[in-house]
């Protein structure tokens, strides 16, 4: 992955009402092949990772302390 955040915020959940919540932070997993197709691999509300259109998310930077907390919960 090139210059990509580990975390993203959901901007829109159109078509994925059960799987995604707008304004919620999700973990992004590396998947160069999917991203070449305009998709992003995200751990969604089910706790599993799935592919979603990249346009539904925006990358965010989280402080190291926050990332440690997120990692310990996941």
MDTraj code that builds the backbone (N, CA, C; nanometers):
import mdtraj as md
import numpy as np

residues = "UNK UNK UNK UNK UNK UNK UNK UNK UNK UNK UNK UNK UNK UNK UNK UNK UNK UNK UNK UNK UNK UNK UNK UNK UNK UNK UNK UNK UNK UNK UNK UNK UNK UNK UNK UNK UNK UNK UNK UNK UNK UNK UNK UNK UNK UNK UNK UNK UNK UNK UNK UNK UNK UNK UNK UNK UNK UNK UNK UNK UNK UNK UNK UNK UNK UNK UNK UNK UNK UNK UNK UNK UNK UNK".split()
xyz = np.array([
    [0.0851, -0.1184, 0.0000],
    [0.0000, 0.0000, 0.0000],
    [0.0884, 0.1230, 0.0000],
    [0.0509, 0.2183, -0.0775],
    [0.1316, 0.3382, -0.0842],
    [0.0575, 0.4546, -0.0209],
    [0.1223, 0.5175, 0.0796],
    [0.0680, 0.6363, 0.1438],
    [-0.0786, 0.6178, 0.1855],
    [-0.1078, 0.5119, 0.2566],
    [-0.2456, 0.4848, 0.2950],
    [-0.2577, 0.4688, 0.4449],
    [-0.3594, 0.5301, 0.4997],
    [-0.3858, 0.5229, 0.6419],
    [-0.4354, 0.3842, 0.6798],
    [-0.4095, 0.3450, 0.8027],
    [-0.4605, 0.2188, 0.8538],
    [-0.6071, 0.2327, 0.8935],
    [-0.6499, 0.3560, 0.9181],
    [-0.7879, 0.3809, 0.9594],
    [-0.8560, 0.4766, 0.8621],
    [-0.9857, 0.4556, 0.8470],
    [-1.0670, 0.5398, 0.7597],
    [-1.1959, 0.5744, 0.8334],
    [-1.2572, 0.6833, 0.7918],
    [-1.3877, 0.7201, 0.8462],
    [-1.4902, 0.7003, 0.7348],
    [-1.6045, 0.6445, 0.7707],
    [-1.7113, 0.6210, 0.6742],
    [-1.7814, 0.7533, 0.6451],
    [-1.7883, 0.7899, 0.5189],
    [-1.8552, 0.9120, 0.4759],
    [-1.9999, 0.8870, 0.4379],
    [-2.0280, 0.7663, 0.3891],
    [-2.1601, 0.7342, 0.3362],
    [-2.1785, 0.5828, 0.3428],
    [-2.2966, 0.5380, 0.3821],
    [-2.3218, 0.3943, 0.3879],
    [-2.4320, 0.3513, 0.2916],
    [-2.4596, 0.4334, 0.1897],
    [-2.5630, 0.4009, 0.0908],
    [-2.5362, 0.2641, 0.0298],
    [-2.6359, 0.1756, 0.0415],
    [-2.6227, 0.0407, -0.0101],
    [-2.5635, -0.0574, 0.0899],
    [-2.5179, -0.0066, 0.2037],
    [-2.4538, -0.0906, 0.3049],
    [-2.5023, -0.0508, 0.4450],
    [-2.6322, -0.0305, 0.4594],
    [-2.6890, 0.0232, 0.5827],
    [-2.6608, -0.0620, 0.7052],
    [-2.6542, -0.1934, 0.6904],
    [-2.6300, -0.2822, 0.8043],
    [-2.4803, -0.2958, 0.8328],
    [-2.4000, -0.2829, 0.7310],
    [-2.2566, -0.3102, 0.7429],
    [-2.1716, -0.1919, 0.7855],
    [-2.2182, -0.0703, 0.7541],
    [-2.1370, 0.0485, 0.7796],
    [-2.2199, 0.1575, 0.8464],
    [-2.1535, 0.2396, 0.9288],
    [-2.2177, 0.3539, 0.9934],
    [-2.1432, 0.4806, 0.9553],
    [-2.2140, 0.5805, 0.9020],
    [-2.1476, 0.7066, 0.8704],
    [-2.0820, 0.7671, 0.9950],
    [-1.9700, 0.8313, 0.9751],
    [-1.8913, 0.8992, 1.0779],
    [-1.8184, 0.8032, 1.1718],
    [-1.8283, 0.6743, 1.1483],
    [-1.7582, 0.5766, 1.2321],
    [-1.6209, 0.5459, 1.1726],
    [-1.5252, 0.5196, 1.2601],
    [-1.3888, 0.4865, 1.2184],
    [-1.3791, 0.3354, 1.2005],
    [-1.3188, 0.2953, 1.0884],
    [-1.3003, 0.1534, 1.0571],
    [-1.1535, 0.1263, 1.0282],
    [-1.1129, 0.0037, 1.0536],
    [-0.9763, -0.0386, 1.0206],
    [-0.9702, -0.0802, 0.8741],
    [-0.8699, -0.0321, 0.8072],
    [-0.8462, -0.0642, 0.6666],
    [-0.7333, -0.1665, 0.6593],
    [-0.7538, -0.2682, 0.5782],
    [-0.6518, -0.3713, 0.5602],
    [-0.5891, -0.3572, 0.4222],
    [-0.4606, -0.3883, 0.4096],
    [-0.3936, -0.3741, 0.2808],
    [-0.4501, -0.4711, 0.1763],
    [-0.4761, -0.4192, 0.0588],
    [-0.5212, -0.5018, -0.0537],
    [-0.4993, -0.4212, -0.1817],
    [-0.3756, -0.4237, -0.2299],
    [-0.3392, -0.3444, -0.3474],
    [-0.4236, -0.3787, -0.4692],
    [-0.4523, -0.5049, -0.4881],
    [-0.5311, -0.5467, -0.6054],
    [-0.6711, -0.4844, -0.6021],
    [-0.7363, -0.4910, -0.4869],
    [-0.8697, -0.4319, -0.4736],
    [-0.8643, -0.2813, -0.4941],
    [-0.7629, -0.2170, -0.4382],
    [-0.7534, -0.0724, -0.4481],
    [-0.7276, -0.0273, -0.5908],
    [-0.6633, -0.1099, -0.6703],
    [-0.6473, -0.0789, -0.8126],
    [-0.7815, -0.0787, -0.8848],
    [-0.8797, -0.1485, -0.8256],
    [-1.0148, -0.1538, -0.8825],
    [-1.1103, -0.0555, -0.8152],
    [-1.0563, 0.0365, -0.7330],
    [-1.1399, 0.1369, -0.6676],
    [-1.2129, 0.0858, -0.5452],
    [-1.1608, -0.0228, -0.4869],
    [-1.2232, -0.0819, -0.3688],
    [-1.1285, -0.0716, -0.2493],
    [-1.1847, -0.0887, -0.1309],
    [-1.1067, -0.0836, -0.0088],
    [-1.1504, -0.1995, 0.0808],
    [-1.0539, -0.2688, 0.1400],
    [-1.0838, -0.3785, 0.2325],
    [-1.0935, -0.3198, 0.3731],
    [-1.2127, -0.3325, 0.4324],
    [-1.2429, -0.2700, 0.5613],
    [-1.3055, -0.3727, 0.6548],
    [-1.2675, -0.3691, 0.7818],
    [-1.3326, -0.4520, 0.8834],
    [-1.4603, -0.3787, 0.9232],
    [-1.5749, -0.4371, 0.8877],
    [-1.7036, -0.3687, 0.9060],
    [-1.7726, -0.4081, 1.0367],
    [-1.9008, -0.3776, 1.0467],
    [-1.9778, -0.4038, 1.1684],
    [-1.9863, -0.5521, 1.2041],
    [-1.9671, -0.6397, 1.1078],
    [-1.9722, -0.7834, 1.1346],
    [-1.8448, -0.8326, 1.2037],
    [-1.7403, -0.7489, 1.2007],
    [-1.6117, -0.7891, 1.2554],
    [-1.5247, -0.8606, 1.1540],
    [-1.5777, -0.8783, 1.0345],
    [-1.5039, -0.9421, 0.9244],
    [-1.4616, -0.8351, 0.8242],
    [-1.3633, -0.8675, 0.7408],
    [-1.3220, -0.7712, 0.6395],
    [-1.3899, -0.8008, 0.5065],
    [-1.4360, -0.6935, 0.4429],
    [-1.5035, -0.7016, 0.3134],
    [-1.4565, -0.5867, 0.2262],
    [-1.4822, -0.5997, 0.0985],
    [-1.4479, -0.4937, 0.0043],
    [-1.5654, -0.3982, -0.0130],
    [-1.5342, -0.2693, -0.0124],
    [-1.6332, -0.1638, -0.0332],
    [-1.5755, -0.0618, -0.1294],
    [-1.6618, 0.0144, -0.1961],
    [-1.6122, 0.1218, -0.2819],
    [-1.5317, 0.2232, -0.1994],
    [-1.4163, 0.2593, -0.2475],
    [-1.3285, 0.3531, -0.1760],
    [-1.3951, 0.4879, -0.1528],
    [-1.4865, 0.5266, -0.2402],
    [-1.5527, 0.6575, -0.2288],
    [-1.6353, 0.6712, -0.1013],
    [-1.6630, 0.5597, -0.0339],
    [-1.7420, 0.5634, 0.0893],
    [-1.6598, 0.6038, 0.2112],
    [-1.5268, 0.6154, 0.1950],
    [-1.4379, 0.6382, 0.3084],
    [-1.3380, 0.7495, 0.2817],
    [-1.2862, 0.8055, 0.3905],
    [-1.1745, 0.9003, 0.3830],
    [-1.0683, 0.8525, 0.4810],
    [-0.9424, 0.8501, 0.4384],
    [-0.8350, 0.8085, 0.5282],
    [-0.8165, 0.9118, 0.6391],
    [-0.7807, 0.8640, 0.7572],
    [-0.7530, 0.9540, 0.8685],
    [-0.6238, 0.9106, 0.9366],
    [-0.5581, 1.0055, 0.9981],
    [-0.4402, 0.9774, 1.0799],
    [-0.4852, 0.9792, 1.2247],
    [-0.4473, 0.8790, 1.2992],
    [-0.4789, 0.8755, 1.4422],
    [-0.3487, 0.8796, 1.5196],
    [-0.3492, 0.9440, 1.6357],
    [-0.2277, 0.9471, 1.7178],
    [-0.1868, 0.8056, 1.7587],
    [-0.0600, 0.7887, 1.7844],
    [-0.0063, 0.6571, 1.8192],
    [-0.0789, 0.5955, 1.9390],
    [-0.1098, 0.6765, 2.0405],
    [-0.1796, 0.6255, 2.1593],
    [-0.3177, 0.5719, 2.1226],
    [-0.3866, 0.6395, 2.0320],
    [-0.5190, 0.5957, 1.9885],
    [-0.5066, 0.4659, 1.9082],
    [-0.4067, 0.4577, 1.8225],
    [-0.3858, 0.3371, 1.7438],
    [-0.3590, 0.2158, 1.8344],
    [-0.2849, 0.2366, 1.9413],
    [-0.2604, 0.1270, 2.0367],
    [-0.3908, 0.0801, 2.1003],
    [-0.4779, 0.1746, 2.1357],
    [-0.6065, 0.1382, 2.1943],
    [-0.6905, 0.0616, 2.0930],
    [-0.6977, 0.1124, 1.9699],
    [-0.7729, 0.0433, 1.8639],
    [-0.7195, -0.0975, 1.8425],
    [-0.5890, -0.1119, 1.8402],
    [-0.5270, -0.2421, 1.8152],
    [-0.5543, -0.3404, 1.9282],
    [-0.5618, -0.2927, 2.0494],
    [-0.5851, -0.3825, 2.1625],
    [-0.7297, -0.4305, 2.1678],
    [-0.8218, -0.3561, 2.1087],
    [-0.9626, -0.3928, 2.1070],
    [-0.9912, -0.4899, 1.9940],
    [-0.9229, -0.4735, 1.8820],
    [-0.9499, -0.5527, 1.7613],
    [-0.9093, -0.6926, 1.7712],
])
top = md.Topology()
chain = top.add_chain()
for i, resn in enumerate(residues, 1):
    res = top.add_residue(resn, chain, resSeq=i)
    for name in ("N", "CA", "C"):
        top.add_atom(name, md.element.get_by_symbol(name[0]), res)
traj = md.Trajectory(xyz[None], top)
